[in-house]
Amino acid sequence: MSDLTASPDLAELIALGTARARSRGQSLTPLRTEVLVALAAQARPMGAYDILRAMSSSRRYRRSPSIAAWTS
């Protein structure tokens, strides 16, 4: 993982995310942290595909989302 805590605001956000996850019996995993950073970097709401696009620049997350075909 890159240095995600370079910005004091980002460090505070990650600390808040860690505390909130712990309070729910979960952990802020590296993937969840990367999603949080991607969301924090934008000044607008993001959907799942926007987040994937933002994270695709990271060498670890270059996969395309799976597409399920629903039939009735």
ChimeraX commands (.cxc) that place a marker at each C-alpha (Angstrom):
marker #1 position 0.00,0.00,0.00 radius 0.5
marker #1 position 1.28,3.45,-0.83 radius 0.5
marker #1 position 1.66,6.23,1.73 radius 0.5
marker #1 position -2.03,6.92,2.19 radius 0.5
marker #1 position -1.56,9.03,5.29 radius 0.5
marker #1 position 0.40,11.88,3.66 radius 0.5
marker #1 position -2.45,14.33,4.25 radius 0.5
marker #1 position -3.49,15.05,7.84 radius 0.5
marker #1 position -7.13,15.12,6.74 radius 0.5
marker #1 position -6.74,11.74,5.07 radius 0.5
marker #1 position -5.00,10.35,8.14 radius 0.5
marker #1 position -7.92,11.54,10.28 radius 0.5
marker #1 position -10.41,10.00,7.85 radius 0.5
marker #1 position -8.59,6.66,7.94 radius 0.5
marker #1 position -8.45,6.79,11.75 radius 0.5
marker #1 position -12.18,7.50,11.85 radius 0.5
marker #1 position -12.85,4.64,9.42 radius 0.5
marker #1 position -10.72,2.30,11.51 radius 0.5
marker #1 position -12.55,3.27,14.70 radius 0.5
marker #1 position -15.97,2.93,13.08 radius 0.5
marker #1 position -15.10,-0.48,11.63 radius 0.5
marker #1 position -13.82,-1.68,15.02 radius 0.5
marker #1 position -16.99,-0.50,16.74 radius 0.5
marker #1 position -18.90,-2.78,14.37 radius 0.5
marker #1 position -16.60,-5.75,14.94 radius 0.5
marker #1 position -14.92,-5.35,11.55 radius 0.5
marker #1 position -11.57,-4.08,10.34 radius 0.5
marker #1 position -10.50,-1.47,7.83 radius 0.5
marker #1 position -8.77,-3.83,5.41 radius 0.5
marker #1 position -6.31,-2.59,2.78 radius 0.5
marker #1 position -9.05,-2.86,0.13 radius 0.5
marker #1 position -11.53,-0.91,2.24 radius 0.5
marker #1 position -8.84,1.70,2.89 radius 0.5
marker #1 position -8.20,2.06,-0.86 radius 0.5
marker #1 position -11.94,2.52,-1.47 radius 0.5
marker #1 position -12.09,5.14,1.29 radius 0.5
marker #1 position -9.13,6.98,-0.26 radius 0.5
marker #1 position -10.74,6.86,-3.72 radius 0.5
marker #1 position -13.96,8.30,-2.31 radius 0.5
marker #1 position -12.12,10.99,-0.34 radius 0.5
marker #1 position -10.21,12.09,-3.45 radius 0.5
marker #1 position -13.41,13.08,-5.27 radius 0.5
marker #1 position -15.61,16.09,-4.62 radius 0.5
marker #1 position -18.69,14.25,-5.85 radius 0.5
marker #1 position -20.66,11.11,-5.09 radius 0.5
marker #1 position -19.25,7.98,-6.72 radius 0.5
marker #1 position -20.89,4.77,-7.84 radius 0.5
marker #1 position -19.27,1.35,-7.84 radius 0.5
marker #1 position -17.99,1.67,-11.41 radius 0.5
marker #1 position -16.54,5.12,-10.65 radius 0.5
marker #1 position -14.68,3.66,-7.67 radius 0.5
marker #1 position -13.38,0.76,-9.77 radius 0.5
marker #1 position -12.21,3.21,-12.43 radius 0.5
marker #1 position -10.43,5.34,-9.83 radius 0.5
marker #1 position -8.79,2.27,-8.32 radius 0.5
marker #1 position -7.77,0.81,-11.68 radius 0.5
marker #1 position -4.72,3.07,-11.69 radius 0.5
marker #1 position -3.49,1.04,-8.72 radius 0.5
marker #1 position -1.50,-1.97,-9.82 radius 0.5
marker #1 position -3.47,-4.27,-7.50 radius 0.5
marker #1 position -6.95,-3.56,-8.82 radius 0.5
marker #1 position -6.92,-3.85,-12.58 radius 0.5
marker #1 position -9.71,-6.38,-12.87 radius 0.5
marker #1 position -12.96,-5.56,-14.58 radius 0.5
marker #1 position -16.12,-6.07,-12.57 radius 0.5
marker #1 position -17.89,-9.34,-13.19 radius 0.5
marker #1 position -21.15,-9.06,-15.08 radius 0.5
marker #1 position -23.94,-11.45,-14.22 radius 0.5
marker #1 position -26.55,-12.26,-16.80 radius 0.5
marker #1 position -30.01,-12.59,-15.32 radius 0.5
marker #1 position -32.63,-14.58,-17.14 radius 0.5
marker #1 position -36.19,-15.23,-16.19 radius 0.5
marker link #1:1,2 radius 0.2
marker link #1:2,3 radius 0.2
marker link #1:3,4 radius 0.2
marker link #1:4,5 radius 0.2
marker link #1:5,6 radius 0.2
marker link #1:6,7 radius 0.2
marker link #1:7,8 radius 0.2
marker link #1:8,9 radius 0.2
marker link #1:9,10 radius 0.2
marker link #1:10,11 radius 0.2
marker link #1:11,12 radius 0.2
marker link #1:12,13 radius 0.2
marker link #1:13,14 radius 0.2
marker link #1:14,15 radius 0.2
marker link #1:15,16 radius 0.2
marker link #1:16,17 radius 0.2
marker link #1:17,18 radius 0.2
marker link #1:18,19 radius 0.2
marker link #1:19,20 radius 0.2
marker link #1:20,21 radius 0.2
marker link #1:21,22 radius 0.2
marker link #1:22,23 radius 0.2
marker link #1:23,24 radius 0.2
marker link #1:24,25 radius 0.2
marker link #1:25,26 radius 0.2
marker link #1:26,27 radius 0.2
marker link #1:27,28 radius 0.2
marker link #1:28,29 radius 0.2
marker link #1:29,30 radius 0.2
marker link #1:30,31 radius 0.2
marker link #1:31,32 radius 0.2
marker link #1:32,33 radius 0.2
marker link #1:33,34 radius 0.2
marker link #1:34,35 radius 0.2
marker link #1:35,36 radius 0.2
marker link #1:36,37 radius 0.2
marker link #1:37,38 radius 0.2
marker link #1:38,39 radius 0.2
marker link #1:39,40 radius 0.2
marker link #1:40,41 radius 0.2
marker link #1:41,42 radius 0.2
marker link #1:42,43 radius 0.2
marker link #1:43,44 radius 0.2
marker link #1:44,45 radius 0.2
marker link #1:45,46 radius 0.2
marker link #1:46,47 radius 0.2
marker link #1:47,48 radius 0.2
marker link #1:48,49 radius 0.2
marker link #1:49,50 radius 0.2
marker link #1:50,51 radius 0.2
marker link #1:51,52 radius 0.2
marker link #1:52,53 radius 0.2
marker link #1:53,54 radius 0.2
marker link #1:54,55 radius 0.2
marker link #1:55,56 radius 0.2
marker link #1:56,57 radius 0.2
marker link #1:57,58 radius 0.2
marker link #1:58,59 radius 0.2
marker link #1:59,60 radius 0.2
marker link #1:60,61 radius 0.2
marker link #1:61,62 radius 0.2
marker link #1:62,63 radius 0.2
marker link #1:63,64 radius 0.2
marker link #1:64,65 radius 0.2
marker link #1:65,66 radius 0.2
marker link #1:66,67 radius 0.2
marker link #1:67,68 radius 0.2
marker link #1:68,69 radius 0.2
marker link #1:69,70 radius 0.2
marker link #1:70,71 radius 0.2
marker link #1:71,72 radius 0.2
view
